Amino acid sequence: MQSFVILVVDDEASQREALGGFLQKKSYTVKKAESGDQALDIIRNETIDLVITDMRMPEMDGAELLLETKKLNPDIDVIVLTAYGNIETATSAMKSGATDFITKPVDLEQLDIVIRKALEKRQLSFENRRLRELVNEHLSFGGIISSDSNMDQVLSLSARVAPSNATVLITGESGTGKELIAKAIHFAGPRSDLPFIAVNMAALSDNLVESELFGHEKGAFTGAQQLRKGRFETAHGGTLFIDEVGDIPLNTQVKLLRVLQEHYIERIGSTQSIPVDVRVIAATNRPLEDMVKNGEFREDFYYRLNVVKINLPPLRKRKNDIPLLTDHFIRKYADINQKTVNGISREAMDTLMKYDYPGNVRELENIIEQAVVLSRDDLISSADLPMTIQNNSTQFTFDFTKGSFQDRVEAFEKTLLKEALTQSNGVQTKAANLLGMSERHLRYKLQKYSMKE
């Protein structure tokens, strides 16, 4: 495990040794300096993760050391030790870029907490920056756009799992960017120069799933006029991204489990075993744990997929990303459509911030694409946004007080289905996206409630 390097700067030897001994017991690598000049020499010549410096020192004080450290490397965190009650000095240090300050006499427990938070933030920042760099090296789109702390955790986990061959299960509502994260993991890993193959299970009928995954021999069934390699063979050496894995039929789950365990496939119509070296990343917007309990998804297959689980937060839980994403999509679609749109009005942005985005990032992208196309000005206005966004209100027409619990749940689901179909003008693919479910799942619900498809 990586050992962080902490530089302790204090002109008092007893204080240096006391802090240094404490940090070494916490498994940090410790460097010591008795002056600001000596500290800067160490920073110039060695990799330092964190500096802890006394504020009052002769010749160069902690404030000057802080400024010089930031000039050398803005990424190095600095914690300042200051006399009790000297709030003015501490405030000045924070404005100059200090990560935090601790008053003397130093509470070692408090110092330990501050250090751990600073180093965790540094590690997250490093992992996320590296992941974005790797993604941007290989992909044509603008990378992963986020400043949200929840997404920081997602990106950190993605960066850590990328170098391995572990199977990954990505969960989250429709439109949250599950395939983007899957691509990021692939391109940040050792298989980056080999194929990334994606297949969406919700788009396939049950009788085509196995042929799509495993391939078939010529004459294996009616219409099989030639040999066809499946997605596993096509992805050999690289990554297979199985989207909407919750829609895989139970009998196919058994065969997929065997492939994941034994690393070979058999084409339909053949008994020949073909070895495959494929990393599998699966994704779903369905509650697989509940499906396992209800017998709709195999438990052994679920645990084989769920080696590392990454859950993507919906856009409504990361609203501070909306301005960043909006700016990115404006530039993207202004360029594609050769429009001079270069921004969005305050009123329109306020409208976007107040909306909950059932279709998540994908829905926001569609909204901005439409707004760019329709805009008559160089700024998107509220009038350029869809009426559903402008009104931002959904009226539910059922009575929560009548019927059993199940009756009320069903009434609620029916209302959601009707509203989504109304907003999408009856287009099931769009309605499914609005509801955060697969089109197959939507059709199942419509059949269940005897609603017109």
Secondary structure by P-SEA (a helix, b strand, c coil): cbbbbbbbbcccaaaaaaaaaaaaaaccbbbbbccaaaaaaaaacccccbbbbbcccccccaaaaaaaaaaacccbbbbbbbcccaaaaaaaaaaaccccccccccaaaaaaaaaaaaaaaaaaaaaaaaaaaaaaacccccccccccaaaaaaaaaaaaaccccbbbbbbbcccccaaaaaaaaaaacccccccbbbbbcccccccccccccccccccccccccbbbbccccccccbbbbbcccccccaaaaaaaaaaaaccccccccccbbbbbbbbbbbbbccaaaaaaaaccccaaaaaaaacbbbbbbcccccccaaaaaaaaaaaaaaaaaccccccccaaaaaaaaaccccccaaaaaaaaaaaaaaccccccccccccccccccbbbbccccccccaaaaaaaaaaaaaaaaaaaacccaaaaaaaacccaaaaaaaaaaacccc
